[in-house]
Amino acid sequence: MSGIMASVDQRTQLAGQNRLELLMFRLGGQQLYGINVFKVREVLQCPRLSIVPQSHPVVRGISNIRGKTISIMDLSMAIGGSPIQDIKNSFLIISEYNRSVQGFLVQGVDRIVNLNWKDIHAPPSGTSEGSSYLTAVTHVDGDLVEVIDVERVMSEVVGTRESLSQAVRDQVEHPHVEKNLILISDDSLVARKQVCKTLENDMLLETLTTKNGKEAIDLLKSWADNKDPRLDRLAMVISDIEMPEMDGYTFTTEVRADERLKGLYIVLHTSMSGVFNQTMVDKVGANKFIAKFDPDVLGQAVIDAMKVHQV
């Protein structure tokens, strides 16, 4: 397993180059699945699990990993498949999502591959976004690899608060009539809904969404080309980092390179962890980085930006 994870320490070199490393694994059959190595802390043989009474059915137990007790989720069950049977010979992918550490139980781990986000595509049009657990697909050596929407899994298993606390809500002022539109770019349907609900319901802002950085930059350039009034109303862009076609770092770089768009306020909003993030935010020219998903942190970031920049 040390061989599989040997390249993890070098993964930050890919940031800002529209590239990623994908850890591929299986959940019981031959189908390959993938998870961004940025979100992986380690991979290990599944240890003995302690059962937790009345826990969510997807949670197969808890285990002490590196001195920290974490929940172990059966990723096959989480996406609607059969439970993984041979736990003793299975593996754990220890990951950090949305400010928490958890273990995902998988049947087997394949390898890490280095890919370009341009080769990662949205699920086929025939796939129902509302019921699918996929955020993207790609091909590696002729095999289809499905990238799982882990944020949806986490939302369903752990739950997420989407409303602002009263303390933050009290700071919300009526949005400026000329700057009340926020563009949200995220490949996860759940993440888009969470952000939209917070901004629309609690802050009375208008939102527009795209599924990746390519869609977002194409939309913004189209507005600039056609002098679309929505560009004048745009207060900011809230963008995920890891997205098919074009990641958030590359998107930000593209915005800053366009004279018509370079002044846009950009918040990078991601479940990716790591101290390198702030460095990359500064490097590509984003205005702020916040980790998913805390409605108060998101709301405060929007409030502060609107006050400082008078948008």
Protein Blocks (a to p, Z undefined) as FASTA:
>chain_A
ZZmmmmmmmmmmmgonlpacdddddehiabdcdddfklpmbdcddddddddehiafklnb
dcdeehiacddddfklmnopacdfblmlmccddddeehiacddddfbdcbdcdddfklpc
cddfklcfklpcbfbdcdeehiacddddfklmmmmmnopafbdcfklmmmpccddfklmc
ccdddfbfklmmmmmmmmmmmnopacdddfbfklmmmmmmmmmmnopaklmmpmbdcddf
bdghiafklmmmmmmmpmklmmpccddddfbecjklmmmmmmnopabdcddddfklmmmm
mmmmmmmnoZZ
